[in-house]
Amino acid sequence: MIGASISRWTMTYFAMALAWLFVALALMVAGVGYPAADLVSPDTLVQVHAVYLGWLSHAMCGALFQFVPVLVAKPLFSEECALPALVLLSAGLLLLLAGFLSLGGRLPQALWLFPAGAVLLVAGFGLVVVDLGLTAWLRRTGPARFVLVGLASLCATIAFGAVFAFGRAGWAGSPNAARKANAPTCAVKVSVKASATPTTAVPARPTKDNVAMRMFSSSHRLFRLRKMPAMSRP
């Protein structure tokens, strides 16, 4: 719609996106995450999720709340879904970051934070997808179809992230948990097998120094025997 005003939810989501960007920068300055930590460390995952889920995702949702009604020339399907979605996204991201911090040892270990954060994030993104998807579905023009494809891709990404979060908590058969559980058993088996294998001593090869020492000790012993006085016969 030409001359349409900026949605209030767009500015609200943009403000939250900027707040998460400052959080990510503050974490980087404080030494939490890359480059102060390894790329695969939990601290780096805190920084990555603060940028992608905090900054970029909030900015994307805020932009879609403005552009989708303009593309289809219709208002949002439900204005009431934007605020609960924002609260769920922020709360879920806080729990997820706390879970990574506990995984890195900066907080007491609490693996339940991962599935709890995943549930809140799925609910928040679900409200966004339903609101925007129904708005675009009511008038499936050319640009609106691209929006629907993008929302479907967002759903797939969130689903994979939820599986990852539940796997971190050990609720989805995490391979890391199984590897840690099997590590002591494997070590015992290897040690037992190594101790049961008989070892044979390999004789050392004679060197020039060893041969010389043996010859010297033999000649010295022979010299001492010659100097001994002869035993008197009876």
KOLZA-208920 format. One record per residue: residue in three letters; x, y, z of N, C-alpha, C in turn. Coordinates in pm, 1 decimal, always signed. Each point is the difference from the previous one (the first is absolute). Example, Ala and Ser with C-alpha at 12.3 -4.5 7.8 and 13.67 -1.06 7.14 Angstrom:
% residues 2
NODE type      npx      npy      npz     capx     capy     capz      cpx      cpy      cpz
NODE  ALA  +1319.0   -569.0   +780.0    -89.0   +119.0     +0.0    +90.0   +120.0     +0.0
NODE  SER    -35.0   +105.0    -72.0    +82.0   +119.0     +6.0    -77.0   +109.0    +73.0
END
This chain:
% residues 234
NODE type      npx      npy      npz     capx     capy     capz      cpx      cpy      cpz
NODE  MET    +83.5   -119.1     +0.0    -83.5   +119.1     +0.0    +86.9   +123.9     +0.0
NODE  ILE    -22.2    +87.4    -96.1    +78.6   +122.0    -12.0    -39.7    +95.5   +112.6
NODE  GLY   +100.8    +53.1    +64.9    -26.2    +94.4   +107.0    -35.1    -65.3   +132.1
NODE  ALA    +18.8   -131.0    +12.1    -30.6    -70.0   +124.6   +101.2    +39.6   +106.9
NODE  SER    -47.7    +13.6   +122.4    +87.4    +36.4   +111.3    +77.2   -122.7    +47.9
NODE  ILE   +109.9    +26.1    +69.5    +81.4   -109.3    +52.1    -72.9    -66.2   +116.3
NODE  SER     -1.6   -130.8     -1.8    -67.7    -74.5   +105.8    +72.4    +19.9   +133.1
NODE  ARG    -75.9     +8.7   +106.1    +61.1    +16.2   +132.4    +78.0   -123.9    +39.4
NODE  TRP    -42.8   -118.1    -47.9    +70.7   -123.2    +32.4   +133.5     -6.9    -73.3
NODE  THR     +6.3    +61.4   -115.7   +128.0     +4.6    -71.2   +104.8    +72.9    +81.8
NODE  MET    -32.5   +115.0    +51.6    +95.2    +76.1    +80.9    +31.6    -70.8   +131.4
NODE  THR    -99.5    -69.4    +55.9    +25.2    -73.4   +125.0    +97.7   -114.2    -23.1
NODE  TYR    -19.4    -74.1   -108.2    +91.4   -110.9    -31.6   +138.2    +53.4    -37.5
NODE  PHE     +6.3   +112.4    -68.9   +129.5    +58.4    -33.0    +74.9    +43.1   +126.2
NODE  ALA    -71.1    +56.2    +97.1    +63.9    +40.2   +125.3    +54.3   -121.7    +75.0
NODE  MET    -77.5   -109.0     +0.8    +48.4   -121.7    +65.6   +119.2    -59.2    -74.4
NODE  ALA     -2.7     +9.0   -133.8   +113.2    -49.5    -78.2   +127.4    +77.0    +32.8
NODE  LEU     -9.6   +132.7    +11.7   +116.3    +79.6    +36.5    +49.7    -34.3   +140.5
NODE  ALA    -93.0    -26.3    +91.3    +40.2    -37.7   +135.9    +80.0   -130.9     -2.1
NODE  TRP    -45.2    -97.9    -77.1    +73.4   -126.1     -8.1   +133.3    +16.8    -70.7
NODE  LEU     +7.5    +91.8    -95.8   +128.3    +27.5    -65.1    +99.7    +55.1   +100.8
NODE  PHE    -43.4    +91.4    +86.5    +89.3    +53.7   +102.3    +40.3   -108.2   +100.1
NODE  VAL    -92.0    -92.2    +28.8    +34.9   -111.7    +89.4   +109.8    -86.4    -62.1
NODE  ALA    -13.4    -30.0   -129.2   +101.3    -80.9    -68.0   +134.7    +70.8     -3.1
NODE  LEU     +0.1   +129.9    -26.2   +125.3    +75.2     -0.5    +62.5     +6.7   +139.2
NODE  ALA    -84.3    +14.9   +101.7    +51.7     +2.5   +137.1    +62.2   -134.1    +38.1
NODE  LEU    -62.3   -108.3    -43.6    +57.5   -132.5    +26.1   +135.3    -15.7    -68.4
NODE  MET     +9.7    +50.1   -122.0   +127.3     -9.3    -72.1   +108.8    +81.0    +69.4
NODE  VAL    -34.9   +120.1    +45.9    +98.2    +83.0    +69.5    +40.4    -63.4   +133.2
NODE  ALA    -94.4    -65.7    +67.2    +29.2    -63.1   +129.0    +77.4   -129.9    -13.8
NODE  GLY    +25.1    -44.7   -122.3    +76.9   -123.0    -19.5    -82.7   -125.6     +0.4
NODE  VAL   -130.8    +11.6    -16.6    -87.7   -117.5     -6.8    -21.0    -34.0   -147.0
NODE  GLY    +57.4   -110.6    -43.8    -15.7    -40.8   -138.2   +120.6    +34.1    -84.9
NODE  TYR    -12.3    -27.0   -128.6   +107.7    +24.6    -95.1    +26.6   +150.5    -12.3
NODE  PRO   +125.3    +45.6     -9.7   +125.3    -74.8    -15.4    +68.0    -38.2   +129.9
NODE  ALA    -57.9    +37.1   +114.5    +63.1    -36.5   +127.5    -13.1   -149.3    +28.7
NODE  ALA   -102.3    -65.1    -53.8    -22.7   -142.5    +22.0     +1.8    -71.7   -134.2
NODE  ASP     -3.3   -132.4     +7.3     +1.9    -81.8   -121.4   -131.5    +13.5    -75.5
NODE  LEU     +2.2    -32.1   -129.5   -118.7    +15.2    -83.1   -113.3    -93.7    +42.1
NODE  VAL    +32.4   -116.9    +54.9   -102.9    -97.2    +36.2    -27.4     -0.6   +150.3
NODE  SER    +48.1    +99.0    +72.6    -21.6     +4.8   +144.1   -140.5    +50.2    +31.3
NODE  PRO    -55.4    -32.7   +117.2   -132.2    +51.6    +37.2     -6.2   +152.3     +5.9
NODE  ASP   +110.4    +65.9    +36.4     -0.5   +146.5     +3.4    -21.7    +59.0   -139.3
NODE  THR    +59.2    -61.9   -101.2    -21.4    +47.5   -136.5   -143.9    -23.3    -44.7
NODE  LEU    -60.2   -109.4    +43.4   -140.6    -24.7    -31.8    -90.2   +105.2    +64.4
NODE  VAL    +37.0    +48.7   +115.9    -75.1   +110.1    +62.3     +3.0   +122.5    -90.8
NODE  GLN   +117.9    +32.7    -47.5    +14.6   +117.4    -86.1    -74.1    -18.3   -132.7
NODE  VAL     +9.8   -118.9    -58.4    -65.3    -25.9   -128.8   -151.8    +10.6    +11.7
NODE  HIS    -57.7    -58.3   +104.3   -145.5     +4.4    +14.7    -48.2   +140.0    +37.8
NODE  ALA    +82.6    +74.7    +72.9    -38.9   +138.2    +29.1     -6.3    +83.5   -126.9
NODE  VAL    +88.2    -28.6    -95.9     -0.3    +75.1   -125.9   -113.3    -45.9    -90.3
NODE  TYR    -12.4   -132.1    -21.6    -95.1    -50.0    -99.0   -144.0     +1.1    +52.0
NODE  LEU    -19.7    -51.6   +120.8   -136.3     -2.8    +53.2    -39.5   +132.3    +64.5
NODE  GLY    +97.9    +71.0    +54.1    -32.5   +125.5    +65.6     -7.5   +117.6    -95.8
NODE  TRP   +108.0    +22.6    -72.8     +5.6   +116.7    -87.9    -72.0    -23.0   -132.6
NODE  LEU    +45.4    -98.9    -77.1    -51.1    -17.9   -135.8   -145.6    -47.2     -2.3
NODE  SER    -35.9    -92.3    +88.5   -137.2    -52.4     -3.5   -102.1   +105.6    +40.8
NODE  HIS    +31.1    +77.4   +102.8    -92.2   +107.1    +39.2    -11.1   +107.2   -108.2
NODE  ALA   +112.6    +32.3    -62.7     -4.8    +98.6   -107.9    -81.3    -53.1   -118.5
NODE  MET    +16.9   -129.1    -32.0    -75.8    -58.8   -110.4   -149.8     -1.2    +28.7
NODE  CYS    -37.2    -40.4   +120.6   -143.0     -2.7    +34.9    -60.0   +140.5     -2.6
NODE  GLY    +73.9    +97.2    +53.4    -50.5   +136.6     -3.6    -18.1    +51.8   -141.0
NODE  ALA    +94.1    -33.3    -90.0    -12.8    +43.2   -139.2   -119.7    -67.9    -67.8
NODE  LEU    -21.5   -128.7    +29.9   -113.0    -70.5    -62.2   -133.8    +53.6    +49.2
NODE  PHE     -7.2    +41.2   +125.4   -125.1    +59.5    +49.7    -34.3   +129.4    -73.4
NODE  GLN   +101.8    +63.7    -58.4    -25.0   +121.3    -77.2    -23.5    -30.4   -148.2
NODE  PHE    +81.4    -92.3    -57.2     -3.2    -18.2   -144.5   -112.7    -90.4    -48.0
NODE  VAL    -35.1   -102.3    +77.4   -103.2    -93.7    -47.0   -135.5    +69.6    -19.0
NODE  PRO    -48.7    +81.5    +94.1   -125.9    +71.5    -27.8     +9.2    +92.7   -120.5
NODE  VAL   +117.8    +56.8    -24.9    +15.2    +86.2   -116.9     -4.0    -82.4   -128.5
NODE  LEU    +61.2   -118.6     +0.3     +3.1    -84.4   -119.4   -138.8    -48.7    -39.9
NODE  VAL    -79.5    -38.7    +98.5   -132.4    -55.8    -30.2   -110.7   +104.3     +9.5
NODE  ALA    +36.5   +122.7    +37.5    -98.3   +108.4    +12.4   -111.4    -35.5    +97.3
NODE  LYS    +36.3    -64.7   +107.4    -94.6    -36.7   +105.1    +66.9    +16.9   +135.7
NODE  PRO    -76.3    +25.9   +103.5    +60.4     +9.3   +134.5    +41.2   -138.5    +50.0
NODE  LEU    +75.5     -1.3   +106.4    +39.7   -126.6    +61.0   -122.2    -80.7    +40.9
NODE  PHE    +15.9   -130.9     -4.9   -110.9    -87.2    +36.0    -40.0    +20.8   +145.4
NODE  SER    +99.0    +17.4    +87.6    -28.0    +21.9   +142.1   +108.6    +89.0    +58.6
NODE  GLU    -36.9   +118.3    +41.1    +94.7    +90.3    +64.3    +37.4    -46.1   +140.7
NODE  GLU    -83.3    -84.6    +59.1    +23.4    -42.7   +138.3   +109.3   -105.8    +11.2
NODE  CYS    +43.4    -61.2   -109.8   +101.9   -105.7     +7.6   +141.4    +55.1     +9.5
NODE  ALA    +20.4   +125.6    -37.4   +135.9    +53.0     -7.4    +64.8    +13.7   +138.0
NODE  LEU    -73.6    +50.1    +97.5    +58.2    +19.5   +132.9    +28.9   -132.2    +70.9
NODE  PRO    -93.3    -97.3     +6.6    +36.2   -128.7    +61.0   +116.1    -69.0    -70.8
NODE  ALA     +6.4    +14.1   -132.5   +112.1    -60.6    -72.6   +132.5    +63.1    +41.4
NODE  LEU     +2.1   +131.5    +17.4   +122.3    +68.1    +42.1    +43.7    -44.6   +138.9
NODE  VAL    -95.4    -13.0    +90.4    +33.1    -43.5   +136.3    +52.9   -143.7     -0.8
NODE  LEU    -63.8    -88.3    -76.0    +43.8   -139.6     -6.3   +138.7    -12.2    -62.7
NODE  LEU    +25.4    +76.4   -104.6   +131.0     -6.6    -64.5   +110.7    +47.8    +93.9
NODE  SER    -22.7   +108.8    +70.0   +102.3    +52.4    +90.5    +22.6    -93.6   +118.4
NODE  ALA   -108.8    -52.0    +58.3    +14.7    -90.6   +114.4    +66.4   -130.5    -41.8
NODE  GLY    -39.0    -53.5   -115.0    +61.6   -124.2    -47.0   +147.3    +16.3    -29.6
NODE  LEU    +37.3   +113.8    -57.7   +141.6    +23.6    -28.7    +80.0    +15.5   +128.6
NODE  LEU    -55.7    +65.0   +100.2    +69.7    +12.1   +128.7    +26.5   -137.4    +61.9
NODE  LEU   -100.3    -87.2     -3.7    +19.3   -134.8    +54.5   +103.4    -77.9    -80.2
NODE  LEU     -2.4    +14.9   -131.0    +96.2    -71.8    -84.0   +142.8    +47.4    +26.9
NODE  LEU    +19.7   +129.8    +12.4   +133.5    +52.0    +29.7    +46.2    -42.9   +138.4
NODE  ALA    -92.6     -2.2    +95.4    +36.1    -48.4   +133.8    +40.2   -146.9     -3.8
NODE  GLY    -65.8    -78.0    -85.7    +38.2   -140.0    -14.3   +141.1    -15.9    -54.2
NODE  PHE    +36.5    +79.4    -99.0   +136.3     -7.3    -52.8   +102.5    +47.4   +102.5
NODE  LEU    -34.5   +101.4    +78.0    +91.1    +45.3   +104.9    +19.6   -106.8   +107.0
NODE  SER   -106.5    -71.8    +34.1    +14.0   -110.2    +95.5    +80.0   -115.0    -59.1
NODE  LEU    -13.2    -20.7   -130.4    +77.7   -105.5    -65.6   +148.7    +33.2     -0.7
NODE  GLY    +32.7   +129.8     -5.7   +139.5    +41.5     +3.5    +57.4    +17.3   +139.1
NODE  GLY    -80.9    -21.1   +104.0    +49.7    +10.1   +136.2    -11.4   +136.8    +62.0
NODE  ARG    -57.8    +97.1    -69.9    -15.3   +133.7    +57.1   -120.5     +9.2    +93.1
NODE  LEU    -94.5    -91.0    -13.0   -116.4     -9.4    +87.8    -13.2   -143.8    +47.6
NODE  PRO    -71.5    -23.8   +111.1    -24.8   -138.7    +41.6    -70.1    -78.4   -111.0
NODE  GLN    +43.1   -123.7    -17.6    -50.7    -79.6   -111.6   -150.3    -24.0    +14.9
NODE  ALA    -72.4    +35.4   -103.7   -146.1    -18.7     -3.4    -39.0    -26.4   -144.5
NODE  LEU     +0.7   -126.7    -38.6    -29.1    -36.0   -138.9   -145.7    +19.2    -37.1
NODE  TRP    -88.2    +14.3    +98.9   -141.1    +20.6    -30.0    -23.8   +135.3    -66.7
NODE  LEU    +98.8    +90.2     +6.3    -15.6   +130.2    -63.8    -10.7    -11.4   -152.2
NODE  PHE    +64.6   -100.7    -57.7     -4.7    -15.0   -145.8   -140.3    -34.2    -50.5
NODE  PRO    -65.4   -105.3    +51.7   -136.0    -25.9    -49.8    -99.4   +108.5    +37.1
NODE  ALA    +16.8    +61.9   +118.0    -91.1   +108.7    +38.2    +13.7   +119.1    -94.6
NODE  GLY   +124.0    +36.4    -30.6    +20.9   +109.1    -94.5    -48.9    -34.3   -139.2
NODE  ALA    +18.1   -126.1    -41.1    -46.4    -41.9   -132.7   -151.9     +7.4    -10.9
NODE  VAL    -70.4    -40.0   +105.3   -146.6     +4.5     -3.0    -49.6   +143.5    -13.4
NODE  LEU    +61.5    +91.1    +76.2    -42.0   +140.6     -8.3    +32.6    +60.5   -136.3
NODE  LEU   +116.2    -33.6    -54.6    +35.7    +53.3   -131.7    -91.4    -55.3   -109.4
NODE  VAL    -33.0   -127.8     +8.1    -91.0    -58.5    -99.3   -137.9    +65.3     +9.7
NODE  ALA    -45.2    +25.6   +122.3   -130.0    +65.2    +16.1     +3.1   +142.4    -53.9
NODE  GLY   +109.3    +74.2    +27.9     +9.9   +136.6    -49.6     +6.1     +7.5   -151.2
NODE  PHE    +87.3    -80.3    -59.7     +7.2     -1.2   -146.4   -128.8    -55.9    -61.5
NODE  GLY    -65.0    -90.8    +71.5   -127.1    -52.0    -51.1   -105.9   +108.9    -11.2
NODE  LEU     -7.9    +85.9   +100.8    -95.3   +111.5     -7.4    +33.2    +94.7   -115.6
NODE  VAL   +129.0    +26.9    -19.4    +40.1    +87.5   -110.4    -36.1    -62.0   -134.3
NODE  VAL    +29.0   -129.4    -16.4    -27.1    -67.6   -127.1   -150.2     -7.6    -26.9
NODE  VAL    -79.0    -28.4   +102.7   -145.2     -8.1    -19.8    -57.0   +136.7    -38.8
NODE  ASP    +43.0   +103.3    +70.2    -52.1   +134.5    -29.0    +37.8    +45.1   -140.5
NODE  LEU   +128.6    -11.6    -33.8    +44.8    +43.6   -132.1    -47.2    -94.1   -109.8
NODE  GLY     -1.5   -129.4    +29.9    -42.8    -95.8   -101.8   -145.8    +15.3    -37.7
NODE  LEU    -86.8    +19.1    +98.6   -141.7    +19.1    -32.0    -23.0   +134.0    -70.0
NODE  THR    +80.9    +99.7    +35.1    -12.4   +128.8    -69.1    +36.0    -13.4   -147.8
NODE  ALA   +108.2    -73.2    -29.5    +40.5    -18.9   -139.4    -88.8   -100.1    -72.3
NODE  TRP    -54.7    -97.7    +72.2    -82.3   -103.4    -63.9   -133.1    +55.0    -49.7
NODE  LEU    -50.3   +102.4    +65.3   -129.4    +54.9    -40.8     +6.9    +68.7   -136.6
NODE  ARG   +122.0    +36.8    -41.7    +15.0    +59.9   -133.1   +133.0    -47.8    -57.2
NODE  ARG     -4.4   -115.2    -63.4   +121.9    -65.9    -46.8    +46.2    +59.9   -133.6
NODE  THR    +49.9   +120.5     +5.4    +58.8    +61.9   -117.6   +144.1    -48.1    -17.4
NODE  GLY    +68.5    +51.9   -103.8   +137.2    -43.3    -26.2    +94.2    +21.4   +116.5
NODE  PRO    +14.7   +121.7    +52.7    +91.2    +20.1   +113.9    -42.0    -75.8   +125.2
NODE  ALA   -129.9    -17.8    +19.1    -46.2    -70.0   +119.6    +42.7   -146.4     -1.4
NODE  ARG    +11.1    -57.8   -118.3    +44.5   -139.6     -7.0   +143.9    -15.0    +46.4
NODE  PHE    +83.7    +96.6    -32.3   +137.8     -4.5    +49.7     +2.6    +11.0   +152.2
NODE  VAL    -89.3    +78.5    +54.9     -9.0    +10.0   +145.6    -39.8   -134.3    +60.6
NODE  LEU    -93.1    -69.1    -61.3    -43.0   -130.4    +50.8   +113.7   -102.3     -6.5
NODE  VAL    +77.3     +4.2   -108.4   +114.9    -90.8     -9.3   +102.5    +32.4   +109.6
NODE  GLY    +22.6   +128.6    +23.4    +92.6    +38.2   +106.0    -47.9    -42.2   +138.0
NODE  LEU   -129.6    +10.6    +24.7    -54.4    -42.6   +129.0    +11.1   -151.2    +17.4
NODE  ALA    -18.0    -75.3   -109.5    +16.8   -145.4     +7.4   +145.1    -37.0    +31.8
NODE  SER    +93.4    +72.1    -60.2   +141.8    -24.0    +31.1    +30.8    +34.9   +144.8
NODE  LEU    -63.2   +105.7    +51.6    +17.8    +35.8   +140.9    -51.1   -111.0    +91.4
NODE  CYS   -112.4    -59.6    -35.3    -53.4   -110.9    +80.3    +95.9   -118.7     +2.7
NODE  ALA    +59.7    -31.8   -116.0    +96.3   -110.5     -4.6   +122.9    +30.5    +85.9
NODE  THR    +47.9   +123.1     -6.3   +117.2    +37.9    +79.8    -28.7     -8.7   +149.3
NODE  ILE   -116.1    +47.1    +40.8    -37.0     -5.5   +142.1    -17.6   -144.1    +46.4
NODE  ALA    -51.2    -85.3    -87.8    -16.2   -140.9    +36.8   +136.0    -65.9    +23.9
NODE  PHE    +96.0    +25.6    -88.6   +134.2    -55.6    +19.9    +63.1    +55.5   +127.2
NODE  GLY    -19.3   +127.4    +27.1    +54.9    +57.2   +122.9    -60.6    -60.9   +125.4
NODE  ALA   -130.8    -29.2     -4.2    -64.8    -62.3   +115.4    +54.3   -141.0    +23.6
NODE  VAL    +21.7    -75.3   -108.2    +58.0   -134.3    +13.7   +139.4     +8.8    +60.0
NODE  PHE    +78.1    +97.5    -43.6   +133.3    +20.1    +54.9     -6.2    +32.4   +149.6
NODE  ALA    -94.2    +85.6    +39.1    -11.5    +37.8   +141.2    -39.9   -119.7    +85.9
NODE  PHE    -95.9    -78.9    -46.1    -39.7   -118.3    +76.3   +112.3   -103.0     +3.3
NODE  GLY    +76.7     -7.8   -108.5   +114.4    -91.0     +0.1   +106.6    +41.6    +98.3
NODE  ARG    +22.9   +130.2    +14.6    +96.7    +48.8    +98.4    -39.7    -38.3   +141.3
NODE  ALA   -130.2     -3.3    +25.1    -48.0    -36.9   +132.8     -5.0   -150.0    +21.1
NODE  GLY    +30.2    -77.7   -105.8     -3.8   -145.0    +11.2   -137.3    -59.4    -13.8
NODE  TRP    -95.8    +76.0    -52.5   -137.2    -48.5    -14.7    -27.2    -57.1   -137.8
NODE  ALA    +99.3     +6.0    -88.8    -22.6    -49.5   -135.3   +110.9    -95.2    -42.8
NODE  GLY    +58.3    -70.7    +97.6   +106.0    -93.6    -34.0   +125.0    +70.0    -49.5
NODE  SER    +51.4    +93.2    +78.4   +115.1    +77.9    -42.2   +121.9    -89.4    -16.1
NODE  PRO    +71.7     +8.4   -113.4   +119.8    -81.3    -16.8   +110.5    +38.1    +97.1
NODE  ASN     +5.4   +124.7    +43.7   +103.0    +39.9    +96.0    -19.9    -68.9   +134.3
NODE  ALA   -128.0     -8.3    +43.1    -27.4    -67.2   +127.9    +34.0   -148.0     -8.9
NODE  ALA    -34.6    -60.4   -113.3    +30.8   -142.1    -15.4   +150.5    -23.1     -4.1
NODE  ARG    +72.8    +90.4    -65.1   +144.0    -14.4     -6.6    +63.1    +13.9   +137.9
NODE  LYS    -51.3    +93.5    +80.9    +54.3    +16.5   +134.8    -31.5   -120.2    +87.5
NODE  ALA   -119.7    -57.9    -19.3    -37.7   -115.1    +81.2    +82.8   -122.4    -35.2
NODE  ASN    +38.9    -14.7   -125.1    +73.9   -117.6    -42.7   +149.9    +15.2    +14.7
NODE  ALA    +46.8   +121.3    +25.9   +144.3    +21.6     +5.7    +68.2    -80.1   +110.4
NODE  PRO    -48.3     -4.5   +128.6    +69.5    -77.3   +102.7     +4.0   -148.3    -31.6
NODE  THR   -110.2    -56.1    -54.1     -4.0   -141.6    -31.0   +103.6    -35.7   -104.9
NODE  CYS    +11.3    +81.3   -102.2    +97.6    -26.1   -104.9   +141.3     +5.7    +55.3
NODE  ALA    +24.3    +93.4    +91.4   +133.8    +12.8    +56.8    +36.4   -122.2    +81.7
NODE  VAL    -98.1    -52.2    +75.7    +25.3   -119.6    +80.6    +30.0   -118.3    -88.6
NODE  LYS    -76.7    -17.4   -108.0    +21.0   -112.3    -89.5   +137.0     +6.0    -64.1
NODE  VAL    +40.8   +117.5    -40.1   +129.3    +14.0    -64.7   +112.4    -29.6    +97.4
NODE  SER    -16.3    +49.6   +125.2   +104.7    -22.8    +98.5     +9.9   -147.0    +37.0
NODE  VAL   -117.7    -68.2    +13.7     +1.6   -143.0    +32.6    +63.7    -79.1   -112.0
NODE  LYS    -35.8    +33.9   -123.2    +55.9    -71.6   -112.9   +149.8    +21.9     -9.8
NODE  ALA    +43.8   +120.2    +30.3   +142.4    +27.7     -6.5    +76.5    -73.3   +107.9
NODE  SER    -61.5    -10.9   +120.2    +68.8    -69.7   +108.7     +1.0   -149.7    -20.8
NODE  ALA   -102.8    -54.1    -68.3     -6.4   -143.8    -22.7    +94.8    -45.3   -108.6
NODE  THR    +43.9    +85.4    -84.7    +88.9    -39.2   -109.0   +139.4    -26.2    +55.6
NODE  PRO    +54.7   -121.6    -21.4   +133.4    -29.1    +53.4   +105.8    +81.2    -73.9
NODE  THR    +94.5    +42.5    +77.7   +110.1    +78.7    -56.3   +126.5    -83.7     +2.2
NODE  THR    +73.7     +0.9   -106.0   +126.1    -73.3    -10.6   +113.1    +99.2     -6.6
NODE  ALA   +101.5    -26.8    +83.0   +114.2    +89.8     +3.0    +87.7    -24.5   -121.2
NODE  VAL    +32.1   +101.5    -68.4    +87.1     -8.7   -117.5   +143.8    +18.8    +45.3
NODE  PRO    +84.7    -99.3    -21.9   +139.2    +16.3    +45.4    +68.9   +113.3    -72.7
NODE  ALA    +80.1    +70.3    +77.0    +71.0   +113.8    -58.2   +115.8    -48.9    -85.1
NODE  ARG    +20.1    +65.1   -109.1   +110.0    -36.4    -88.9   +132.8    +45.8    +61.4
NODE  PRO   +101.7    -86.6     -3.4   +129.5    +39.1    +57.7    +65.0   +112.6    -79.8
NODE  THR    +52.5    +93.1    +74.9    +70.6   +111.4    -61.8   +150.3    -17.2    +20.1
NODE  LYS    +78.9    +87.8    -62.9   +145.3     -7.5    +11.7    +46.2    +24.3   +142.2
NODE  ASP    -67.7    +91.3    +69.9    +40.1    +29.7   +138.3    -25.9   -119.9    +91.0
NODE  ASN   -116.8    -67.4    -19.7    -30.4   -117.0    +82.7   +102.2   -112.3    -23.3
NODE  VAL    +36.3    -23.4   -124.8    +97.6   -105.9    -30.0   +135.6    +32.4    +61.6
NODE  ALA    +40.9   +125.5     -5.8   +129.1    +38.3    +58.6     -0.2    -17.9   +151.2
NODE  MET   -111.1    +36.2    +64.8     -8.6    -15.7   +145.3     +5.5   -146.3    +39.9
NODE  ARG    -66.4    -86.1    -77.3     +4.6   -143.3    +31.4   +141.8    -56.3    -15.2
NODE  MET    +72.0    +41.3   -105.0   +136.8    -47.7    -19.8    +91.6    +48.3   +111.0
NODE  PHE    -20.7   +125.1    +43.1    +84.6    +53.8   +107.0    -25.4    -73.4   +131.0
NODE  SER   -126.6    -26.7    +33.3    -29.6    -69.8   +125.9    +53.0   -143.1     -2.9
NODE  SER     -2.9    -67.2   -116.1    +51.2   -138.2     -9.0   +151.8     -4.3    +16.8
NODE  SER    +71.4    +92.9    -64.3   +146.4     +1.6    +13.0    +42.4    +36.2   +141.9
NODE  HIS    -74.4    +89.9    +64.1    +32.4    +37.5   +137.9    -20.4   -117.3    +94.3
NODE  ARG   -103.8    -77.2    -21.9    -25.7   -117.2    +84.8   +109.4   -104.4    -20.1
NODE  LEU    +46.3    -19.1   -122.3   +104.8    -96.6    -27.8   +132.9    +42.3    +62.5
NODE  PHE    +28.5   +129.3     -0.9   +123.0    +50.7    +59.9     +1.0    -22.2   +150.4
NODE  ARG   -113.5    +18.9    +64.5     -7.5    -21.0   +144.9    +18.4   -147.1    +34.2
NODE  LEU    -49.7    -89.8    -80.6    +15.8   -142.8    +27.2   +147.0    -42.6    -11.8
NODE  ARG    +72.7    +59.7    -93.2   +140.5    -36.6    -15.5    +84.5    +46.3   +117.9
NODE  LYS    -31.8   +110.7    +61.5    +76.8    +52.8   +110.4    -30.1    -67.7   +131.9
NODE  MET   -107.7    -75.8     +8.1    -32.7    -67.4   +124.8   +106.0   -106.3    +29.6
NODE  PRO    +48.3    -16.3   +125.3   +101.7   -102.1    +34.0    -55.9   -140.2    -15.2
NODE  ALA    +85.7    -86.5    -41.3    -43.3   -139.4    -20.0    -31.7    -64.2   +135.2
NODE  MET   -101.1    -79.3     +0.1    -42.2    -65.8   +122.7    +97.5   -112.6    +33.5
NODE  SER    +40.2     -9.2   +128.9    +92.1   -103.8    +43.2    -64.8   -135.9     -5.7
NODE  ARG    +76.8    -88.9    -51.4    -56.8   -135.1     -8.9    +13.6    -66.6   +135.0
NODE  PRO    -86.4    -94.5    +38.5     +7.9    -70.7   +131.0   +115.5    -97.8     +0.5
END
